[in-house]
Amino acid sequence: MTRIENNKTNLLPFILVGVGLMVFIGIAIYAQGAKGIDQITLEEFLLPPIEVDQPAPELTLFDLDGNQVSLSDFVGQVVLVNNWATWCPPCLQEMPEFKAYYEKYRDEGFQIVAVEAGQPEAEVRFFVKEQGLEFVVLLDPGNKSLITFQNSTLPNSWVIDRKGHLRMAWLGAINLPTLEKYVTPLLEE
């Protein structure tokens, strides 16, 4: 095979992805009727969570104050467990969304348990202080949470209902409209 033919073969996956993206955008525009791409809202592209129905796993780690914290400590609250890392751009993007949602719903029995996947404590502490995060942040130097939830993709989020059952999960970043649409109804149960 010549060098030019070899380069064409290497570009094939990129071309296919590009064509797929153009088809997706075209379908989205068509589905919105006469709306232009600039009039399509982010909420119209939200993916629903993965539905889960099983007891929440047991997980115990330490918070930034050195206290041992277990997921079972939060039975009676709706809990969003978020596995994240300070080096992960989508993880950092969703933190202000989590902060806003937490501040709005913490008095209604909502808690976030943000499990940082292995970065040094000083780095995590600096990030939490800089962002003004008031929800629970746990350190996980051994990636125990990623193993427990059987998912190494970051970020990933899991919602536990008031009875201690996993109800839904997302693999990837989520935003405020997603939380409002899918988590808020659990607060009313």
Secondary structure, 3 states (H helix, E strand, C coil): CCHHHHHHHHHHHHHHHHHHHHHHHHHHHHHCCCCCHHHCCHHHHCCCCEEEEEECCCCEEEECCCCEEEHHHHCCCEEEEEEECCCCHHHHHHHHHHHHHHHHHHHHCEEEEEEECCCCHHHHHHHHHHHCCCCEEEECCCCHHHHHCCCCCCCEEEEECCCCEEEEEEECCCCHHHHHHHCHHHHCC
